Amino acid sequence: MIEVYIDGASKGNPGPSGAGVFIKGIKEPVFLSIPLESMSNHEAEFHALLIALEYCVKNDLTMVSFRTDSKIVEQSIDKEYSKNEIFIPLLEKSLLLINQLDLFFIKWIPSNLNKVADELARKAIK
């Protein structure tokens, strides 16, 4: 099973942000560090999820297990619901991408187990 670790970071809340994605369980591990515009940390977490999902769909990685240290992202995906109006379009895009995968899991993990994705997200902040 391919493991995908995601994280978002913001310098300020809101502020310049970045997304980090670390994918392992394939021949060559993938390290993505993507600068984002000014947004909240929670929005950056959702953007990291979207970036990772888009990468998986584009590269035919259809059996994936995602790890995030964002309870908001994990619970929103699990429940397929968010009451936050800013998150709703991000959630809807994520669910459309998830539906293109054969097998998808998402699990919350503590921050200390998500260090690679965290470093990638922080590196992406301009």
PyMOL commands that set and color helices and strands:
alter all, ss='L'
color gray80, all
select helices_A, chain A and resi 41-58+71-79+87-98+111-113+115-124
alter helices_A, ss='H'
color red, helices_A
select strands_A, chain A and resi 2-10+15-24+30-39+63-68+103-108
alter strands_A, ss='S'
color yellow, strands_A
deselect
rebuild
show_as cartoon
